[in-house]
Amino acid sequence: MKIALETSVHAVEFVSFDVETTGLSGNNDHIVDLAGVRATVQENKDTFQTLVKPPVSISQDLSDRVHGITDEMVSRSPPIEECMFEFLDFIQGSILVGHNVFFDLSFVNSALARMQEPLLEGFHLIDTVKVAQKAFPKAPNYKLETLVEYLQLKGSLFHRALEDSQHAMNLLRKCIDELGIMGELSIKEIVLQ
């Protein structure tokens, strides 16, 4: 059951999540790193992170250019079928948060479809790109790395699922602070659906 849109952002739990992948297509590529940070506006509550052994080899070029995850690093990791249900339990009862959230969601849903499981539905979604555009219209751009630097948020490692999940959560908190300056903020003011 979805959380009521009128609920205060201070009364809910969020799960900021991220995936690192073998490529850019949710339909053709696979998750190699899956993580989330369960949190309130005030504090982190829990984390989830696992490397995932994909059914295909990880491109050396992608590994070098983006996340640094190699076939050797995931060789002893579980396949997605062994860790997805733990992730689904982790996110229950939360509002899902991501930086370009539909990209990450497409990979989770593609993995679920391959497993012949129901797609991820029934969650409110927050895209920190959209919320940051509303909160900080003068930012130089809306890449996660740029916003972390521009807003002087903690962190320096990017393109690993747990670290990017934490960056997105910190960004969401900063946006809520900025947008809530004039009073209480409800989730309907920041959710996509």
N, C-alpha and C positions, 0 to 999 in steps of 0.2 A: 504494500500500500504506500502510495506517495505521501510525503510530508505536505501538510497544508501550506499553500503559497503565502499565507499571511503570517506564518511563523517567523519569529525574529531570527536573524542569522546567529544570534548569541545562544539560541536554544536548540541547535541542531549539531549533528556530527557530519563532517565531510570526509570523503576519502579522495585524496588527490592521488591519481594513478598515472602511470606511464609505462610504455613498452619500448624496447629497442628490438629491431627486426632484421631480417635478412634482406629487406628491400622496402620499396615504397608502396607496394600494392597489397592491400588487405586480402584480396582474393587469391593472389599468387605467392605471396611471401609469408614468412612465419616469425613468431615471437622468439627472441633469444634471451630476453631479460624482461621480467614482469615484476612490478613493484607498486606499492601504495603506502600512503601515510594517512592514518586515521586520526582526525584532529577536530578540535573545536576552534573557534576564533581565538580562544585564550591559550590553548596548549595542545601539543601532540599527545595522543593517547596510545598509539601502537603503530608498528610498521610491518609490512609484508614485503619480502623480496626473494626472488629465486631466478637463477639462470635457468634457461630452458634449452634442452637439446632438440634442435629442429630436425625435421626429416630430410633436410637438404644441407649442403655445405654452405658456410658463411663466406660470402665474397671477401677476398683479401682487400680489395679496393674499398669496399664499404667499411670494413673493420678499420682500415687505416684512416679513412676520411672522417668517420663519424664516431662510432662507439668504442672501438678498440677491443671488441669481444671476438675471440677466435674460436675455431673448431676445438682446439685443445682445451680452452677454458670451459666449454660446455660438454665435453666428452663424457663426464660422469654426472651430468645434471639430469633431472627427470624430464621426460617428454611432457608436452603440454597436458596430455590426458591425465597425468599423475599429479599435477599441481593446480589445475584450473578450479577444481571444486573447493580447494582451500582458499583460493583467491575470492571465489563467489561468496563463501562464508564470511570472509573478511570484510566485504563491502556491504553486506546486508544492513538495512536500516539507515543508510547514509545518503548524502547527496554527493554525486560523483563530480569530481573536478579534474580538469586537464588543460594543458596548454595546447590548443588545437585538439580539443577533446574528441572530435569525431574521427580523427586519424587513429588515435589509440583505441577507441571504441570499435572501429572497423576491424582491427586485428583481433580483439577479444571475440567479437561476434563471428568472424570467419573461423577462428579456432573452435568455437562452440558448434558452428554449423558442421565442420569436419568431424566433430565428435558426435554428431546427430543429437545435440542437446538444444534446448530452447535458447533463443537469443536473449541478450541482456536487455530487458525492458522493465518499465515501471520505476525507473529512477529519474529524479530531476538531474539535469546536467548543467554544469557551469563551465564555460570556456573562459579561461583567464585572459586570452587574447581580447575577447569582446569586453570583458569587465575592465581590463586595463585601458582599452580605448576610451571607455566612458569616464574612468577615474582620472586618467592622465593623458588628455588629448594632445599635449605638447611633447610627448615622448618621441625620441628620434625615430624609432620603429618599434615593432611589437614582438621581436624575437625574444625568447626567454633570456638569453645571455645579456642582451642589451638592457632589458628591463631590470634584471638583477643588479647590473652595474649602475644604471641611471637612478634607481631608487635606493642604492647603497644597501642592498639586502645581503645577508650572509651567504657564503658559498662561492666556490670557484670551479668545481668539477661539473661538467655538463655531459649530456648524452650517455648517461647511465640512468637506468629507470628509477632507482631509489633517490638519487640526488635530484633528478629533474622533478620527481614527485614532491620532494621537499621544497624545491625552488617555487613550484607552482602554488604550494600551500602558503609559503611566505608571501608570495605576490598577492594571492587572494586576500590575506590578512591586511596587507597594505592598502589594497583597493577598498576593502570594507571600511577601514579607518578613514580613507579619503571621502568615500561616498556617504558615510554615516556622520559626517561633521555636523550636518544640519538636524540630526535626530536619529531615531531608531530606524534601522534598515531591515526590511523583510526579505525573505528569499525570492519573492516574486520580482524584486528589483534587480536581481543579478542572474537568475536562471534562464536557460535557453528554452527548456520545456519541463 
